[in-house]
Amino acid sequence: MILIVVKFHTKPEWTEKWLDLVDGFTKATRSEPGNLWFDWSRSVENADEFVLVEAFKDDAAESHVTSAHFQQAMKDMLPALAETPHIINTNVDGEEWSRMGELAVD
């Protein structure tokens, strides 16, 4: 699978509106064929930082970045961002989350 993690730093005046801003993009991406997950988190240390963890089967990420909703989201996000997002994009074996080996809950 293709695993992508992106950190978005929002301008303070956009922070509380960020999840609403990306809601349509999130819903459209989650319905794409080949999308495994598309999950947002917010930093507990920096309220203006959101982290997106997304995964796609095989080459499905390519059709994601060429989609109309992706292209529109890039335009919509731009005024809300304080800096260029930071990204990790890598291939990982499997297509689902594994259980943590170091900590098991009975």
C-alpha positions in Angstrom: 0.0 0.0 0.0 1.0 3.6 -0.4 1.1 5.3 3.0 1.1 9.1 3.2 1.4 11.3 6.3 1.1 15.0 5.9 1.5 17.8 8.5 -0.5 21.0 7.8 0.2 24.2 9.8 -2.8 26.5 9.6 -2.9 30.2 10.2 -4.4 30.8 13.6 -7.6 32.4 12.2 -8.2 29.2 10.2 -7.5 26.6 12.8 -11.0 26.2 14.1 -12.4 26.2 10.6 -9.9 23.7 9.1 -11.9 20.5 9.5 -14.9 22.2 8.0 -12.8 23.4 5.1 -11.5 19.9 4.3 -14.7 18.1 5.0 -15.8 17.7 1.3 -12.3 16.7 0.3 -12.2 14.1 3.1 -15.6 12.6 2.2 -14.7 12.5 -1.6 -11.4 10.9 -0.9 -12.8 8.3 1.4 -15.2 7.2 -1.3 -12.4 6.8 -3.9 -11.8 3.2 -5.2 -8.5 2.1 -3.6 -8.6 4.4 -0.6 -8.0 2.4 2.6 -8.2 5.3 5.0 -8.0 9.1 5.2 -7.8 10.2 8.9 -7.2 13.6 10.4 -5.7 14.3 13.8 -4.8 17.5 15.6 -1.5 18.0 17.5 -1.8 18.1 21.3 1.3 20.3 21.4 0.5 22.8 18.6 -3.2 23.6 18.1 -2.4 25.0 14.6 -1.1 21.6 13.4 -3.2 18.9 11.7 -1.9 15.5 10.7 -3.4 13.6 7.8 -2.7 9.8 7.7 -3.9 8.3 4.4 -3.4 5.0 2.6 -4.2 3.7 -0.9 -4.0 0.4 -2.6 -1.2 0.0 -5.1 -1.3 2.9 -7.5 -4.6 4.4 -6.4 -2.9 7.5 -5.0 -2.1 8.6 -8.6 -5.8 8.9 -9.5 -6.4 10.6 -6.2 -4.0 13.5 -6.9 -5.4 13.9 -10.4 -9.0 14.0 -9.2 -11.1 17.2 -9.4 -11.7 17.2 -5.7 -8.0 17.0 -4.9 -7.2 19.8 -7.3 -10.0 21.9 -5.8 -8.8 21.1 -2.2 -5.3 22.3 -3.0 -6.8 25.7 -4.0 -9.2 25.8 -1.1 -6.5 25.0 1.5 -3.9 27.5 0.3 -5.3 30.6 2.1 -5.6 28.7 5.4 -2.0 27.5 5.5 0.9 29.1 7.3 3.5 27.1 5.4 4.0 24.4 2.8 2.8 21.1 4.3 5.4 18.5 5.2 4.9 15.0 3.8 6.1 11.4 4.1 5.1 9.2 1.2 6.2 5.6 1.1 5.2 2.0 0.1 4.4 -0.4 2.9 3.5 -4.1 2.8 -0.1 -5.0 3.5 -3.4 -3.1 3.3 -4.5 -2.7 6.8 -3.3 -1.8 10.3 -1.4 -4.4 12.2 -1.7 -5.0 15.9 1.1 -3.7 18.1 3.4 -6.5 19.2 4.8 -4.7 22.2 1.5 -4.0 23.9 -1.5 -6.3 23.9 -4.8 -5.7 25.5 -6.7 -8.8 26.7 
